[in-house]
Amino acid sequence: MKHYGEKICTAEEAVKKVRSGDRIAFSHACGEPRVLPGELMKRADELKDVQIVHMVPMGEAPYCKSEYAGSFRHVALFSGAPTRNAIWDNMADYIPYIFSEIPFLFETLLPLDVAMVTVSPPDHNGFCSLGVSVDYTKKAVETAKIVIAEVNKSMPRTHGDSFVHVSEIDHFVEVDKPIYELKSAELTDVEKNIGRHVAELIEDGCTLQLGIGGIPDAVLFYLTEFKDLGVHSEMVSDGVKNLVERGVITGRKKTIHKGKVIVNFLMGSREFYDWVDDNPIIEMRTVDYTNNPYVVAQNQKMIAINSALEVDLLGQVCADTLGPKQFSGVGGQLDFVRGARMSKGGKAIIALPSSAKGGISRIVPVLKEGAAVTTSRNDVDYVVTDFGIAALKGKTVRDRMKALINIADPKLREDLTKKAYEIYHVLL
């Protein structure tokens, strides 16, 4: 505690350690610092060419504003609402990269000068917890030349590979603000239908990987009568808490890490954070472990459930761009798709609504011009919409197209059938 006390400073003092040309990484998602980014902006007139690197943004991302263009440049590893337009308007950059390999980036091609992270208060042995954000954040702490940590009592203390000793941190800024939360929205009928169909592909004893949003929540909604499910995922939220408390998720049948929910970051409500605090069921690991396909594959009956923006008639999945515009990021989709397909009894599932707003089909003849292929047609086992399940594994191109058209909106199936012949010369 003596060493900790010697390192405490104000946010204003801490950001003075940043120099022009530095590369800074923020801890990920709901672990993003609450005070340091804003304080750093106050130094805009003094700084030039500072890079700010992170994945999912939860704050307002003021460093993307045009008035800071000469001082700060955001380098996104995952685009979000506060950063999309900046990337599209050439005021920020995007690196396409698989989530599991981002720690490697920090060790090699993208070395860090400064890491700005959020931690729980230190215990009597001098260990702070990275709480809800271990993922690439742990590697940022290990490799950055300077580590600045907001110490926030609202950060839950999580178990596993989340601990950082006070000796590994250069400056502490004590902060009393709630950490970021992810609010759950009420499930739509479309999401419920998708969840019900996905649940048909799950059986007792499976291990699940789930993403963020309504579809994963809807899947969990339909699993209340299952037994001994496990979780090995990059993130989880409130829905997992509910199924653990109901005795549905036990992890007893997992092949590795029995009885544990293995995860690398958390997003949820304050109630969820209070539940994970000092909860040994939750075991945090770095993303290069949790998302490593060879680790994922060791879980028998591994079910990977991921989303998409559109899927074409060949089965190609676009999950991170709207045409040429960067919408989100690759994240861990490819990691878990490949890990699940290598798993004994595993399944890789892509789940999406059949239609977007305005009745536009998300099962499309071809991906939009400029769209990126997130997951290839060779990697997908099942595509699920609110109208059913398309099993693609081992199917001919003709049979794939039939299956995908059958889960499109019925009003749009005739046109998709015509396009199948016009574009691919496949007669259905």
KOLTORZA-144233 format. One record per residue (C-alpha): residue number from 1; x, y, z. Coordinates in steps of 0.02 Angstrom, whole numbers, plus 50000, padded with zeros to 5 digits. Each point is the difference from the previous one (the first is absolute). Layout:
<pts>
<k->NUM; xx->X; yy->Y; zz->Z>
...
</pts>
This chain:
<pts>
<k->1; xx->50000; yy->50000; zz->50000>
<k->2; xx->50150; yy->50114; zz->50028>
<k->3; xx->50057; yy->49975; zz->49820>
<k->4; xx->49821; yy->50025; zz->49940>
<k->5; xx->49984; yy->50162; zz->50097>
<k->6; xx->50162; yy->50066; zz->49925>
<k->7; xx->49931; yy->49974; zz->49823>
<k->8; xx->49833; yy->50088; zz->50023>
<k->9; xx->49981; yy->50159; zz->49898>
<k->10; xx->49863; yy->50104; zz->49919>
<k->11; xx->49937; yy->49963; zz->49824>
<k->12; xx->50075; yy->50166; zz->49945>
<k->13; xx->50171; yy->49948; zz->50064>
<k->14; xx->49986; yy->49826; zz->49925>
<k->15; xx->49963; yy->50054; zz->49821>
<k->16; xx->50154; yy->50113; zz->50003>
<k->17; xx->50100; yy->49839; zz->49977>
<k->18; xx->49934; yy->49991; zz->49820>
<k->19; xx->50115; yy->50071; zz->49866>
<k->20; xx->49973; yy->50045; zz->49818>
<k->21; xx->50012; yy->49847; zz->49889>
<k->22; xx->49952; yy->49878; zz->50139>
<k->23; xx->49885; yy->49853; zz->49971>
<k->24; xx->49871; yy->49975; zz->50139>
<k->25; xx->49888; yy->49850; zz->50029>
<k->26; xx->49840; yy->50015; zz->50101>
<k->27; xx->49933; yy->49850; zz->50094>
<k->28; xx->49858; yy->49918; zz->49906>
<k->29; xx->49812; yy->50031; zz->49997>
<k->30; xx->49920; yy->50023; zz->50172>
<k->31; xx->50175; yy->50005; zz->50076>
<k->32; xx->50039; yy->50162; zz->49906>
<k->33; xx->50065; yy->50137; zz->50117>
<k->34; xx->49868; yy->50129; zz->50048>
<k->35; xx->50109; yy->50153; zz->50036>
<k->36; xx->50168; yy->49984; zz->49912>
<k->37; xx->49939; yy->50017; zz->49818>
<k->38; xx->49914; yy->50166; zz->50036>
<k->39; xx->50148; yy->50065; zz->50098>
<k->40; xx->50115; yy->49952; zz->49857>
<k->41; xx->49897; yy->50106; zz->49879>
<k->42; xx->50043; yy->50154; zz->50104>
<k->43; xx->50180; yy->49980; zz->49941>
<k->44; xx->49953; yy->50007; zz->49816>
<k->45; xx->50092; yy->50164; zz->49971>
<k->46; xx->50160; yy->49924; zz->50070>
<k->47; xx->49999; yy->49834; zz->49909>
<k->48; xx->50017; yy->49939; zz->49821>
<k->49; xx->49976; yy->49832; zz->49914>
<k->50; xx->49945; yy->49901; zz->50153>
<k->51; xx->49919; yy->49834; zz->49952>
<k->52; xx->49857; yy->49933; zz->50106>
<k->53; xx->49970; yy->49813; zz->49976>
<k->54; xx->49856; yy->49894; zz->50063>
<k->55; xx->49859; yy->49882; zz->49952>
<k->56; xx->49818; yy->50028; zz->50051>
<k->57; xx->49975; yy->50183; zz->50050>
<k->58; xx->49883; yy->50039; zz->50143>
<k->59; xx->50042; yy->50182; zz->50029>
<k->60; xx->49967; yy->50147; zz->49884>
<k->61; xx->50169; yy->49984; zz->49911>
<k->62; xx->50036; yy->50189; zz->49999>
<k->63; xx->50170; yy->49966; zz->49920>
<k->64; xx->49905; yy->49962; zz->49838>
<k->65; xx->49936; yy->50178; zz->49987>
<k->66; xx->50067; yy->50108; zz->49859>
<k->67; xx->50066; yy->50134; zz->50118>
<k->68; xx->50124; yy->49874; zz->50069>
<k->69; xx->50059; yy->49935; zz->49831>
<k->70; xx->50178; yy->50062; zz->50016>
<k->71; xx->50020; yy->49942; zz->50178>
<k->72; xx->49917; yy->49828; zz->50007>
<k->73; xx->49967; yy->49860; zz->49876>
<k->74; xx->49890; yy->49853; zz->50047>
<k->75; xx->50055; yy->49829; zz->49938>
<k->76; xx->49850; yy->49885; zz->50018>
<k->77; xx->50010; yy->49813; zz->50024>
<k->78; xx->49809; yy->49996; zz->50005>
<k->79; xx->49884; yy->50138; zz->49940>
<k->80; xx->49855; yy->50062; zz->50104>
<k->81; xx->49868; yy->50136; zz->50001>
<k->82; xx->50118; yy->50139; zz->50061>
<k->83; xx->50138; yy->49954; zz->49874>
<k->84; xx->49916; yy->49939; zz->49838>
<k->85; xx->49979; yy->50168; zz->49917>
<k->86; xx->50177; yy->50052; zz->50044>
<k->87; xx->50068; yy->49845; zz->49912>
<k->88; xx->49889; yy->50031; zz->49848>
<k->89; xx->50048; yy->50185; zz->49996>
<k->90; xx->50187; yy->49960; zz->50005>
<k->91; xx->50021; yy->50074; zz->50173>
<k->92; xx->50039; yy->49828; zz->50076>
<k->93; xx->50072; yy->49836; zz->49939>
<k->94; xx->49946; yy->49819; zz->50014>
<k->95; xx->50108; yy->49844; zz->50012>
<k->96; xx->49914; yy->49838; zz->49947>
<k->97; xx->50063; yy->49873; zz->50125>
<k->98; xx->49941; yy->49843; zz->50088>
<k->99; xx->49966; yy->50032; zz->50185>
<k->100; xx->50108; yy->49856; zz->50063>
<k->101; xx->50155; yy->50072; zz->49916>
<k->102; xx->49989; yy->50179; zz->50065>
<k->103; xx->50118; yy->49963; zz->50148>
<k->104; xx->50127; yy->49946; zz->49868>
<k->105; xx->49977; yy->50169; zz->49915>
<k->106; xx->50046; yy->50091; zz->50161>
<k->107; xx->50154; yy->49892; zz->50020>
<k->108; xx->50062; yy->50023; zz->49822>
<k->109; xx->49924; yy->50110; zz->49864>
<k->110; xx->49906; yy->50124; zz->50111>
<k->111; xx->50110; yy->50034; zz->50153>
<k->112; xx->49923; yy->50111; zz->50133>
<k->113; xx->50072; yy->50150; zz->50086>
<k->114; xx->49857; yy->50021; zz->50123>
<k->115; xx->49860; yy->49888; zz->50066>
<k->116; xx->49852; yy->50084; zz->50084>
<k->117; xx->49895; yy->49872; zz->50093>
<k->118; xx->49872; yy->49980; zz->50139>
<k->119; xx->50033; yy->49890; zz->50152>
<k->120; xx->49921; yy->49956; zz->50166>
<k->121; xx->50081; yy->50066; zz->50159>
<k->122; xx->50152; yy->49897; zz->50053>
<k->123; xx->49981; yy->49863; zz->50130>
<k->124; xx->50114; yy->49979; zz->50151>
<k->125; xx->50125; yy->49907; zz->49892>
<k->126; xx->50009; yy->50142; zz->49874>
<k->127; xx->49899; yy->49920; zz->49860>
<k->128; xx->49872; yy->50097; zz->49899>
<k->129; xx->49876; yy->49915; zz->49883>
<k->130; xx->49969; yy->50052; zz->49820>
<k->131; xx->49820; yy->49951; zz->50037>
<k->132; xx->49889; yy->49997; zz->49847>
<k->133; xx->50139; yy->50024; zz->49872>
<k->134; xx->50145; yy->49875; zz->49993>
<k->135; xx->49995; yy->49958; zz->49811>
<k->136; xx->50142; yy->50101; zz->49920>
<k->137; xx->50007; yy->50118; zz->50150>
<k->138; xx->50115; yy->49885; zz->50099>
<k->139; xx->50125; yy->49997; zz->49858>
<k->140; xx->49990; yy->50190; zz->49987>
<k->141; xx->50049; yy->50012; zz->50183>
<k->142; xx->50142; yy->49875; zz->49976>
<k->143; xx->50076; yy->50084; zz->49847>
<k->144; xx->49969; yy->50188; zz->50013>
<k->145; xx->50144; yy->50111; zz->50054>
<k->146; xx->49886; yy->50097; zz->50118>
<k->147; xx->49844; yy->49931; zz->50085>
<k->148; xx->49870; yy->50120; zz->50071>
<k->149; xx->49855; yy->49921; zz->50095>
<k->150; xx->49837; yy->50074; zz->50058>
<k->151; xx->49962; yy->49919; zz->50167>
<k->152; xx->49812; yy->49985; zz->50006>
<k->153; xx->49908; yy->49919; zz->50144>
<k->154; xx->49854; yy->49960; zz->49883>
<k->155; xx->50112; yy->49882; zz->49900>
<k->156; xx->49961; yy->49821; zz->50054>
<k->157; xx->50144; yy->49892; zz->50058>
<k->158; xx->50002; yy->49852; zz->49882>
<k->159; xx->50097; yy->49837; zz->50014>
<k->160; xx->50117; yy->49913; zz->49878>
<k->161; xx->50134; yy->50090; zz->49901>
<k->162; xx->49935; yy->50173; zz->50046>
<k->163; xx->50124; yy->50053; zz->50133>
<k->164; xx->50131; yy->50136; zz->49985>
<k->165; xx->50117; yy->50043; zz->50142>
<k->166; xx->50024; yy->50182; zz->50053>
<k->167; xx->50184; yy->49983; zz->49953>
<k->168; xx->49947; yy->49977; zz->49816>
<k->169; xx->49906; yy->50167; zz->49997>
<k->170; xx->50089; yy->50167; zz->49991>
<k->171; xx->49861; yy->50121; zz->50047>
<k->172; xx->49833; yy->49980; zz->50089>
<k->173; xx->49854; yy->50120; zz->49981>
<k->174; xx->49861; yy->49970; zz->50126>
<k->175; xx->49829; yy->50016; zz->49917>
<k->176; xx->49827; yy->49987; zz->50075>
<k->177; xx->49886; yy->49978; zz->49850>
<k->178; xx->49896; yy->49851; zz->49944>
<k->179; xx->50086; yy->49894; zz->49869>
<k->180; xx->49911; yy->49985; zz->49833>
<k->181; xx->49847; yy->49887; zz->49992>
<k->182; xx->49913; yy->49911; zz->49856>
<k->183; xx->49812; yy->50017; zz->50015>
<k->184; xx->49894; yy->49855; zz->49939>
<k->185; xx->49856; yy->50043; zz->49884>
<k->186; xx->49834; yy->49909; zz->49996>
<k->187; xx->50006; yy->49853; zz->49880>
<k->188; xx->49907; yy->50020; zz->49835>
<k->189; xx->49894; yy->49863; zz->49924>
<k->190; xx->50130; yy->49979; zz->49862>
<k->191; xx->50138; yy->49974; zz->50129>
<k->192; xx->49893; yy->49876; zz->50097>
<k->193; xx->49969; yy->49899; zz->49841>
<k->194; xx->50185; yy->49997; zz->49963>
<k->195; xx->50038; yy->49947; zz->50178>
<k->196; xx->49872; yy->49860; zz->49992>
<k->197; xx->50076; yy->49931; zz->49838>
<k->198; xx->50179; yy->50010; zz->50067>
<k->199; xx->49945; yy->49907; zz->50157>
<k->200; xx->49948; yy->49855; zz->49887>
<k->201; xx->50185; yy->49975; zz->49958>
<k->202; xx->50053; yy->49992; zz->50183>
<k->203; xx->49992; yy->49850; zz->50116>
<k->204; xx->50036; yy->49966; zz->50183>
<k->205; xx->50185; yy->50009; zz->50042>
<k->206; xx->50050; yy->50117; zz->49859>
<k->207; xx->50125; yy->50140; zz->50027>
<k->208; xx->49946; yy->50169; zz->49930>
<k->209; xx->50082; yy->50153; zz->49927>
<k->210; xx->49884; yy->50150; zz->49991>
<k->211; xx->50019; yy->50178; zz->49940>
<k->212; xx->49920; yy->50167; zz->50043>
<k->213; xx->49821; yy->50053; zz->49971>
<k->214; xx->49823; yy->49942; zz->49978>
<k->215; xx->50033; yy->49837; zz->49908>
<k->216; xx->50116; yy->49925; zz->50133>
<k->217; xx->49877; yy->50057; zz->50134>
<k->218; xx->49859; yy->49917; zz->49903>
<k->219; xx->50097; yy->49837; zz->49987>
<k->220; xx->50025; yy->49999; zz->50189>
<k->221; xx->49815; yy->50035; zz->50022>
<k->222; xx->49961; yy->49831; zz->49921>
<k->223; xx->50127; yy->49899; zz->50099>
<k->224; xx->49917; yy->50002; zz->50170>
<k->225; xx->49953; yy->49815; zz->49993>
<k->226; xx->50172; yy->49938; zz->49946>
<k->227; xx->50124; yy->49912; zz->50115>
<k->228; xx->50185; yy->50018; zz->50035>
<k->229; xx->50042; yy->50128; zz->49867>
<k->230; xx->50173; yy->50077; zz->50002>
<k->231; xx->50070; yy->50166; zz->49941>
<k->232; xx->50165; yy->50036; zz->49912>
<k->233; xx->49980; yy->50170; zz->49919>
<k->234; xx->50086; yy->50164; zz->49969>
<k->235; xx->49864; yy->50093; zz->50096>
<k->236; xx->49840; yy->49970; zz->50098>
<k->237; xx->49865; yy->50110; zz->50074>
<k->238; xx->49848; yy->49993; zz->50115>
<k->239; xx->49920; yy->49851; zz->49912>
<k->240; xx->50139; yy->49884; zz->50057>
<k->241; xx->49977; yy->50055; zz->50180>
<k->242; xx->49817; yy->49954; zz->49990>
<k->243; xx->50035; yy->49825; zz->49934>
<k->244; xx->50137; yy->49967; zz->50128>
<k->245; xx->49879; yy->50047; zz->50138>
<k->246; xx->49867; yy->49884; zz->49926>
<k->247; xx->50124; yy->49855; zz->49998>
<k->248; xx->49999; yy->49988; zz->49809>
<k->249; xx->50181; yy->50054; zz->49976>
<k->250; xx->50107; yy->49891; zz->50114>
<k->251; xx->50151; yy->49958; zz->49893>
<k->252; xx->50000; yy->49823; zz->50070>
<k->253; xx->50010; yy->49920; zz->49827>
<k->254; xx->50135; yy->50115; zz->49932>
<k->255; xx->50154; yy->49914; zz->49933>
<k->256; xx->50117; yy->50134; zz->50067>
<k->257; xx->49975; yy->50124; zz->50144>
<k->258; xx->49858; yy->49901; zz->50077>
<k->259; xx->49882; yy->50106; zz->50103>
<k->260; xx->50071; yy->50164; zz->49934>
<k->261; xx->49931; yy->50135; zz->49885>
<k->262; xx->50153; yy->50042; zz->49895>
<k->263; xx->49996; yy->50175; zz->49928>
<k->264; xx->50116; yy->50147; zz->49960>
<k->265; xx->49885; yy->50151; zz->50019>
<k->266; xx->49831; yy->50039; zz->50077>
<k->267; xx->49862; yy->50123; zz->49955>
<k->268; xx->49841; yy->50016; zz->50099>
<k->269; xx->49899; yy->50084; zz->50135>
<k->270; xx->50057; yy->50057; zz->50171>
<k->271; xx->49909; yy->49850; zz->50073>
<k->272; xx->50101; yy->49888; zz->49885>
<k->273; xx->50164; yy->50082; zz->50053>
<k->274; xx->49954; yy->49976; zz->50183>
<k->275; xx->49971; yy->49816; zz->49963>
<k->276; xx->50168; yy->49972; zz->49915>
<k->277; xx->50092; yy->50092; zz->50139>
<k->278; xx->50108; yy->49872; zz->50091>
<k->279; xx->49899; yy->49860; zz->49918>
<k->280; xx->50113; yy->49849; zz->49969>
<k->281; xx->49882; yy->49929; zz->49868>
<k->282; xx->50057; yy->50141; zz->49884>
<k->283; xx->50178; yy->49970; zz->49941>
<k->284; xx->50075; yy->50140; zz->49897>
<k->285; xx->50135; yy->49957; zz->49873>
<k->286; xx->50093; yy->50099; zz->49869>
<k->287; xx->49927; yy->49997; zz->49824>
<k->288; xx->50148; yy->49909; zz->49925>
<k->289; xx->49948; yy->49854; zz->50111>
<k->290; xx->49809; yy->50005; zz->50001>
<k->291; xx->49986; yy->50029; zz->49812>
<k->292; xx->50141; yy->49888; zz->49944>
<k->293; xx->49911; yy->49878; zz->49882>
<k->294; xx->50106; yy->49855; zz->50065>
<k->295; xx->49944; yy->50038; zz->50178>
<k->296; xx->49818; yy->50025; zz->49947>
<k->297; xx->50004; yy->49832; zz->49908>
<k->298; xx->50046; yy->49907; zz->50160>
<k->299; xx->49822; yy->50031; zz->50060>
<k->300; xx->49897; yy->49855; zz->49933>
<k->301; xx->49828; yy->50049; zz->49931>
<k->302; xx->50059; yy->50181; zz->49984>
<k->303; xx->49862; yy->50111; zz->49929>
<k->304; xx->50057; yy->50166; zz->49926>
<k->305; xx->49858; yy->50124; zz->49975>
<k->306; xx->50044; yy->50157; zz->49903>
<k->307; xx->49904; yy->50133; zz->49905>
<k->308; xx->50011; yy->50078; zz->49827>
<k->309; xx->49943; yy->50151; zz->49903>
<k->310; xx->49966; yy->49898; zz->49843>
<k->311; xx->50032; yy->49828; zz->49927>
<k->312; xx->50008; yy->49970; zz->49812>
<k->313; xx->49934; yy->49850; zz->49905>
<k->314; xx->50171; yy->49919; zz->50002>
<k->315; xx->50000; yy->50004; zz->50190>
<k->316; xx->50129; yy->50140; zz->50015>
<k->317; xx->49976; yy->50098; zz->50161>
<k->318; xx->50022; yy->50188; zz->50015>
<k->319; xx->49995; yy->50047; zz->50184>
<k->320; xx->50101; yy->50159; zz->50013>
<k->321; xx->49968; yy->50117; zz->49852>
<k->322; xx->49849; yy->50082; zz->49920>
<k->323; xx->50062; yy->49995; zz->49822>
<k->324; xx->50168; yy->50090; zz->50007>
<k->325; xx->49960; yy->50089; zz->50164>
<k->326; xx->50078; yy->49926; zz->50156>
<k->327; xx->49858; yy->49963; zz->50121>
<k->328; xx->50078; yy->49894; zz->50138>
<k->329; xx->50146; yy->49877; zz->49992>
<k->330; xx->50051; yy->49820; zz->49977>
<k->331; xx->50010; yy->49971; zz->50187>
<k->332; xx->50008; yy->49817; zz->50046>
<k->333; xx->49879; yy->49932; zz->49870>
<k->334; xx->50128; yy->49910; zz->49895>
<k->335; xx->50094; yy->49937; zz->50154>
<k->336; xx->49844; yy->49915; zz->50069>
<k->337; xx->49930; yy->49941; zz->49833>
<k->338; xx->50160; yy->49906; zz->49964>
<k->339; xx->50019; yy->49938; zz->50179>
<k->340; xx->49821; yy->49934; zz->50004>
<k->341; xx->50021; yy->49912; zz->49832>
<k->342; xx->50155; yy->49910; zz->50068>
<k->343; xx->49909; yy->49952; zz->50159>
<k->344; xx->49931; yy->49823; zz->50015>
<k->345; xx->49812; yy->50024; zz->49976>
<k->346; xx->50022; yy->50187; zz->49979>
<k->347; xx->49896; yy->50118; zz->49893>
<k->348; xx->50033; yy->50173; zz->49926>
<k->349; xx->49839; yy->50101; zz->49989>
<k->350; xx->49972; yy->50169; zz->49917>
<k->351; xx->49837; yy->50080; zz->50058>
<k->352; xx->49918; yy->50155; zz->49926>
<k->353; xx->49828; yy->50074; zz->49965>
<k->354; xx->49933; yy->49956; zz->49828>
<k->355; xx->49968; yy->50183; zz->49962>
<k->356; xx->50070; yy->50170; zz->50047>
<k->357; xx->49898; yy->50157; zz->50027>
<k->358; xx->49892; yy->50040; zz->49851>
<k->359; xx->49978; yy->49817; zz->49955>
<k->360; xx->50171; yy->49984; zz->49917>
<k->361; xx->50057; yy->49819; zz->49996>
<k->362; xx->50156; yy->49955; zz->50097>
<k->363; xx->50012; yy->49838; zz->49902>
<k->364; xx->50067; yy->50078; zz->49841>
<k->365; xx->50048; yy->49941; zz->49824>
<k->366; xx->50173; yy->50081; zz->50018>
<k->367; xx->50079; yy->50101; zz->50138>
<k->368; xx->49991; yy->50188; zz->49981>
<k->369; xx->50133; yy->50081; zz->49893>
<k->370; xx->50152; yy->50030; zz->50108>
<k->371; xx->49942; yy->49883; zz->50139>
<k->372; xx->50130; yy->49896; zz->50091>
<k->373; xx->49982; yy->49812; zz->50021>
<k->374; xx->50016; yy->49970; zz->50187>
<k->375; xx->49976; yy->49812; zz->49995>
<k->376; xx->50021; yy->49899; zz->49842>
<k->377; xx->49869; yy->49884; zz->49927>
<k->378; xx->50114; yy->49854; zz->50045>
<k->379; xx->49991; yy->50034; zz->50186>
<k->380; xx->49813; yy->50010; zz->50037>
<k->381; xx->49898; yy->49851; zz->50061>
<k->382; xx->49830; yy->50081; zz->50027>
<k->383; xx->49915; yy->50165; zz->49959>
<k->384; xx->49847; yy->50040; zz->50106>
<k->385; xx->49869; yy->50136; zz->49974>
<k->386; xx->49829; yy->50031; zz->50073>
<k->387; xx->49931; yy->49884; zz->49865>
<k->388; xx->50105; yy->49847; zz->50038>
<k->389; xx->50165; yy->49909; zz->49984>
<k->390; xx->50108; yy->49977; zz->49845>
<k->391; xx->50125; yy->49857; zz->50018>
<k->392; xx->50145; yy->50038; zz->49882>
<k->393; xx->50138; yy->49881; zz->50052>
<k->394; xx->50038; yy->49872; zz->49865>
<k->395; xx->49864; yy->50068; zz->49883>
<k->396; xx->50016; yy->50038; zz->49815>
<k->397; xx->49987; yy->50180; zz->49941>
<k->398; xx->49824; yy->49963; zz->49936>
<k->399; xx->49944; yy->49925; zz->50165>
<k->400; xx->50079; yy->50142; zz->50097>
<k->401; xx->49904; yy->50127; zz->49898>
<k->402; xx->49837; yy->49906; zz->50024>
<k->403; xx->50028; yy->49992; zz->50188>
<k->404; xx->50045; yy->50185; zz->50014>
<k->405; xx->49853; yy->50057; zz->49894>
<k->406; xx->49884; yy->49894; zz->50109>
<k->407; xx->50048; yy->50101; zz->50154>
<k->408; xx->49984; yy->50169; zz->49914>
<k->409; xx->49844; yy->50106; zz->50017>
<k->410; xx->49864; yy->49908; zz->49899>
<k->411; xx->49960; yy->50160; zz->49905>
<k->412; xx->50178; yy->50008; zz->49935>
<k->413; xx->50031; yy->49818; zz->49956>
<k->414; xx->49939; yy->50009; zz->49820>
<k->415; xx->50121; yy->50140; zz->49958>
<k->416; xx->50145; yy->49908; zz->50084>
<k->417; xx->49959; yy->49846; zz->49896>
<k->418; xx->50007; yy->50103; zz->49840>
<k->419; xx->50166; yy->50078; zz->50051>
<k->420; xx->50073; yy->49828; zz->50035>
<k->421; xx->49978; yy->49960; zz->49816>
<k->422; xx->50043; yy->50172; zz->49930>
<k->423; xx->50163; yy->50016; zz->50099>
<k->424; xx->50058; yy->49822; zz->50034>
<k->425; xx->49907; yy->49905; zz->49863>
<k->426; xx->49926; yy->49887; zz->50134>
<k->427; xx->49823; yy->49941; zz->49962>
<k->428; xx->49901; yy->49966; zz->50158>
</pts>
